Amino acid sequence: MKLINLHTHSFSNQPSILELVNQYPLEFNDQIPTFSIGIHPWFINQETLENELKIIEDNLQHINCLAIGECGLDKRIEVPFDLQKVVFERQLLLAEKHRKPVIIHCVAAFDELIECIQRLKITVPIVIHGFSKNIQLANQLIKLGYYISFGKYLFQTPNLGSVLAQMPEHQFFLETDTATQSIEEVYVLAAQHRGISVDSLKIQIQSNFESVFKTKIIQ
């Protein structure tokens, strides 16, 4: 049973791990076996935007592309928020057109994020990566049918473990993102919070992955 790393910025090429590697359009590498591709709100550049969106759409049809993202909204950066919304919404529409799940980066903008998704009538799976907030927000996202991915903040935020412990078993994932901890360490800590074995956790997350990303994992 493989460990699944829902979101990472580095490809380790370990046979025991399935990594959904984040790719940026202008740095695209078609040798990555499983990836998402998108424009992060931190790196929006109006001069290259149209070219990047074309690269995204071209590669959403790649056999190894499982999702669009990470993309989203972030109120704590200098990129104009209205521009962020435009770029985010265009990527949501691409995801809907090509029936790809979306890996979401969201900072201090969950109300606006939800409004965009609902207004555009997006029906593909939504995965909130790098979750670090409270159970109230987690429950709101879960009730909307979104998925939540936990990673480095489990090591940094003491109360986050109790949030993970309360997640419905079919609506969460684990990741490393840019963490110094390995995905193995994330699984060990998450299993402790869930009160189950690492093997049981691996089985559950593989089931979730296969369901959301419509792919069968070959062991």
N, C-alpha and C positions, 0 to 999 in steps of 0.2 A: 504494500500500500504506500503510495507516494505522499510526501508532504506537498501541500499546495500553498504557494506563496502568491496571494491574490494580486499584489502590487509591489513591484520592486524597480529600482532604477539601474540595477546591475544584473548581468547574466552570469551565473556561476557555472552553468553547464554540468550540473551534478545529476546523474541518472536517477537518483532517489527523490529529486525535487522537480515539480512542475512549477515553473515561474512564469507569471504573466508580466512580461517586461514592458515598462513604460517607454514608448518611443516618441520623439519629437519629429515633426515632418521633415525638417531640413537636415536631420541627422539620421534618417531612416536607414536601417540595416536589414536587408531581406533574409539574412542568415539566422535571425533569431527565431526559434521554433514556435513560440507562442508569445503574442504581444498585443498591446493596445497602442493606439496612436491618437494623438490629440494635441491641441494648443492649450497649454497651461496658462491661467490668467496672468501669472507673473511675467510671461514671455511674449505677450501680445505685441506684435509689430505691424502697424498699419501698412508699411511699405511692402512687406512680404506676405500679408494676410491671405490674399487671393491665391497666391501660389501654394501656400501651406494648406489651405482648404482643398485645393485640387489634389495635392499629394495625399491628403487624408482620404478623400473619396476614392481615389484610385486604389489605395491600399486596403480600404475596408473590404474589398472583394478578394484580397489575398487569403489563401487557405489557412495561413497561420495567424491571421488577425481575428481575435476573439471579441474585441471591444473597442469603443472609442473612448479616448481620455488618456491621461486624466485631463479633465476640463472642469470649469466651474466658475465660482464667484468668490472674491476675497476683498473685504472692505478695509483690510489693513495694509494695502499696498497703494502705490501712487498711480497705477494705471486707472484712468477714468472709469467709474463704475458703469456708466452707460455704454461705453465701449466694451467692457467685459461682458455685459448682458447680450449685446449684439453677437459677439463671437461665440459665447456659450450657446445661444439659441440656434445659431447656424449649425453648430455641431450636434445639438439635440435633433435637429431636423434631418441631418445626415444619418444619425443613428436610427431614427425611425424609418427612414427610407430604405436603409440596408438591413434593418432588423438586427442591430447589434446592441448589446448592453452598453451602459455608460458608466465609466469610473469617474466619480465626482470628487473634486477638491472644493471644500466650502469652509470659509472662515468668516464668522460674524455676519452671515447673509442667508441663513436658512429660510427665513420667510420669503425672501425674494427668489431663492432657488426653487422652492416649492411652487410659488406663483408661476414662474416660467414654465415649469414642467406641466403644470395643470392647464395653463392657458393654451399651450401648444398641443395639448392632448397626447402627450408622449406615453406610449404603452410598453416600450421595451424595458427590460429590467434596469433599475437604478441602483448603483452600489456607492454608498458613501464611504470613502476610504479614509483611513487615519482618524477614526472617531476618538474624541477625547472629552465628550460632554457628559451631561447627566442623564439619569434614567427617564426624566420627563421628555427630553428631546428624543432620546432613543425610542421611546414608546410612540411618539408622534410619527417618526419616520417609519417604524415598523407597521403602524396602522395604515399608512399610505401604501404599503406593499414594498417599500424600499429594503435593500439589504445593507448591512453595516459591517465594515471590516475594521478589525482591531490589530494594533501592532505596537509600535515603540512607546506609545503613551501608557500601555499597561505597566511599563517599567518606571514611568515618571509620575503617574497620577494614582495615588493610593486607592481612591474610591472607584476607579474605573473597573476594577475587577468585579465589583458587585453588579455593575451594569452588564458586563459580559455574562455573568452568571445567570442573569434574568432574560437573556435573549432567547427567543424561540429557536429551536435547534435547526430549523430549515432556513433561517434568515441572517446568518452571520458568516464571516470569513476571517482569515488571519493573513497577515502581511508583514513585510519588513520595511517597505518604503525605502528610506535612507538610513535606517537604524544601524547602530554598530552591532546590535544583537543579531544572531542568526535566526532563521526561521525555526530551527529545532528548539532554540531557547524560547521563542514565542509560543510554540506548541506546548512545551512543558509548563510554562506559567499559565497559559489559558486552560489547560487540562486541570490544573490545581484549582483555579477559580470555578470551573464547571463541576468539579468533584467527580471527574471521570478519568479513565486512562487515556494516555496519548493515542493508543491504537483506536479506541472508540472515537476519539476526536477526529482522527484521520479519516475514518470511515464516514462520519457525518459531513465533514467539509468536502470530501470527494463527491458525495451525493449532491450536496448543494451546488458544487461547481458544475457537475455534469448537467444538472437541471437548468441552471441559469445560462450557461454558455453553450448548451446544446452540443456537447462533445463527449465522447467516450474516452476515458483515460486508459491508456494501454500500460499495464504494469511492467 
